[in-house]
């Protein structure tokens, strides 16, 4: 069976963009067609200034939302990245294969480093090297596919390069994965800035629909969404980014295409009203299931414990094999007690 790996970083509350662009596909499609691993990649949250308590809270919340979305822990492996040591073990080996130039060419590093410097902060070394940790996340499990948005495709290409380079230098060790971008709503845009992705770590939340927003808050944010000049509700990302974003959200909620909705609405107000109700109804069962899971935290903890055990069993043989292949001396086994 095909194996897939994907993850969510606990740097903010999960958004409608996260759900429509990734999580819904994991729950409705990927867990049924493949051997699926979905991880809360908390180590990645440490690459920038952070509050430790908030990272813990957001990690638990993300895990709960993945389960509330319909991901079945009996069918898919749901776990926290830092609970499986093989991620960090393999990351260092891949750093010994990657180059400084490759890291500095990563678009997300350039953008995040520039923002950090603009704020007068220092850039952590982990921000430069985290694409290697992401590669380790994938390669440790011999994943065939990585469902990602187009902003992460460059990192999957790096993962492929590192896997091929390691295999050529030290012998066949890793599966070379491929990126599989979602076909619909891969990039839901900010409602107040429709030229920017709806990101969970943005400081201003007026244009971001969070999965746990109350229905009235969801309606208010969508009804206040930025639109474009003119009055035609047509799908044209370049000429009408605001309207196109609303059409894409509505189409994704209803299971259609934004092109089919282009020109249907005679006013922006009617489009906003329908999009708002569609989002509220889409998120209603998720919010209800999240509330149920929050009332039973021991269940979520047990899911994560069993998920980490399963993930560890899958990753350890590959990572141990990589250690042997690159030239490291195996650790001596402890003598068994005499009975």
Residue pairs with C-beta under 8 A, 6 or more apart in sequence:
1 34
1 35
2 33
2 34
2 35
2 144
2 145
3 34
3 35
3 36
3 37
3 141
3 142
3 143
3 144
3 145
4 30
4 34
4 35
4 36
4 37
4 143
4 144
4 145
4 146
4 147
4 180
5 36
5 37
5 38
5 39
5 137
5 138
5 141
5 143
5 146
5 177
6 22
6 26
6 30
6 37
6 38
6 39
6 146
6 147
6 148
7 38
7 39
7 40
7 41
7 44
7 81
7 137
8 14
8 18
8 22
8 23
8 38
8 39
8 40
8 41
8 62
8 66
9 40
9 41
9 42
9 44
9 45
10 40
10 41
10 42
10 45
10 55
10 58
10 59
10 61
10 62
11 44
11 45
11 48
11 50
11 58
11 200
11 201
12 58
12 199
12 200
12 201
12 202
13 58
13 61
13 200
13 210
13 211
13 212
14 23
14 61
14 62
14 65
14 200
14 210
14 211
15 188
15 198
15 199
15 200
15 208
15 209
15 210
15 211
16 188
16 198
16 208
16 209
16 210
16 211
16 249
16 279
16 283
17 185
17 187
17 188
17 189
17 197
17 198
17 199
17 200
17 208
18 200
18 211
19 69
19 211
19 283
19 286
20 184
20 185
20 188
20 249
20 252
20 253
21 149
21 182
21 185
21 186
21 187
21 188
22 147
22 148
22 149
22 182
23 65
23 66
23 69
23 71
24 69
25 147
25 182
26 36
26 38
26 66
26 69
26 71
26 76
26 147
27 66
27 69
27 70
27 71
28 70
30 36
30 76
30 147
31 71
31 72
31 75
31 76
32 75
34 144
34 145
36 75
36 76
36 77
37 76
37 77
37 79
37 141
37 143
37 311
37 314
38 66
38 71
38 76
38 77
38 78
38 79
39 78
39 79
39 80
39 81
39 137
39 311
40 59
40 62
40 63
40 66
40 79
40 80
40 81
41 81
41 134
41 137
42 55
42 59
42 80
42 81
42 82
43 81
43 82
43 87
43 88
43 133
44 81
44 130
44 133
44 134
45 55
45 58
45 59
46 55
46 126
47 124
47 126
47 127
47 130
48 112
48 116
48 124
48 127
49 121
59 80
60 297
60 300
61 212
63 78
63 80
63 300
63 303
63 304
64 290
64 293
64 294
64 300
65 211
65 212
65 286
65 290
66 78
67 73
67 78
67 289
67 293
67 300
67 303
68 286
68 287
68 289
68 290
68 293
69 286
71 78
73 303
73 306
73 307
77 307
77 310
77 311
77 314
78 303
78 304
78 307
79 304
79 307
79 308
79 310
79 311
80 304
80 307
80 308
81 87
81 137
83 304
83 308
83 311
84 308
84 311
84 312
84 315
85 312
86 136
86 140
86 312
86 315
86 316
86 318
86 319
87 133
87 136
87 137
87 140
87 315
88 133
88 136
89 319
89 323
90 136
90 139
90 140
90 315
90 318
90 319
90 322
91 129
91 132
91 133
91 135
91 136
93 136
93 166
93 322
93 323
93 326
94 132
94 135
94 136
94 139
94 162
94 166
95 129
95 132
96 326
97 162
97 165
97 166
97 169
98 129
98 132
98 135
98 158
98 162
102 158
102 161
103 109
103 128
103 129
103 131
103 132
104 110
104 128
106 131
106 154
106 155
106 158
107 154
108 131
108 151
108 154
108 155
109 127
109 128
109 131
112 127
113 123
113 127
113 128
116 122
116 123
116 127
117 123
126 133
131 155
131 158
132 158
132 162
134 155
134 159
135 155
135 158
135 159
135 162
135 163
138 146
138 156
138 159
138 177
139 159
139 162
139 163
139 174
139 175
139 177
139 318
140 314
140 315
140 318
140 319
141 311
141 314
141 315
141 318
142 174
142 175
142 314
142 318
143 175
143 177
144 175
144 177
144 178
145 177
145 178
145 179
145 180
146 156
146 159
146 177
146 178
146 179
146 180
147 179
147 180
147 181
147 182
148 155
148 156
148 179
148 180
148 181
149 181
149 182
149 186
149 187
150 181
150 186
150 187
151 187
151 197
152 179
153 179
153 181
156 177
156 178
156 179
157 179
159 177
160 176
160 177
160 178
163 174
163 175
163 176
163 177
164 176
166 173
166 174
166 322
166 325
166 326
167 173
167 174
167 176
170 322
170 325
170 326
170 327
171 325
173 318
173 321
173 322
173 325
174 318
174 322
184 251
184 252
184 257
185 248
185 249
185 251
185 252
187 197
188 197
188 198
188 245
188 248
188 249
188 252
189 195
189 196
189 197
189 198
189 241
189 245
190 196
190 197
190 198
190 199
190 202
190 207
190 208
191 198
191 206
191 207
191 208
191 209
191 221
191 222
191 224
191 225
191 226
191 245
192 204
192 206
192 207
192 224
192 225
192 226
193 207
193 226
194 225
194 226
194 241
194 242
194 244
194 245
195 241
198 207
198 208
198 209
199 208
200 208
200 210
202 208
206 221
206 224
207 221
207 225
207 226
208 221
209 218
209 221
209 222
209 279
211 283
211 286
211 287
211 290
212 287
212 290
213 221
213 283
215 280
215 284
218 276
218 279
218 280
218 283
219 276
219 277
219 280
222 246
222 249
222 272
222 275
222 276
222 279
223 272
223 273
223 276
225 242
225 245
225 246
225 272
225 275
226 242
227 240
227 242
227 243
227 246
227 268
227 272
228 239
228 240
228 241
228 242
228 243
230 240
231 267
231 268
232 240
232 263
233 243
233 246
233 247
233 261
233 262
233 263
233 264
233 265
233 266
233 267
233 268
233 271
234 240
234 243
234 262
234 263
235 243
235 244
235 247
235 248
235 258
235 259
235 261
235 262
236 243
236 244
236 262
237 244
243 268
243 271
244 258
246 271
246 272
246 275
247 258
247 261
247 262
247 271
248 258
249 275
249 278
249 279
250 258
250 261
250 271
250 274
250 275
250 278
251 257
251 258
251 260
251 261
253 275
253 278
253 279
253 281
253 282
254 278
265 271
265 274
293 299
293 300
320 330
323 330
324 330
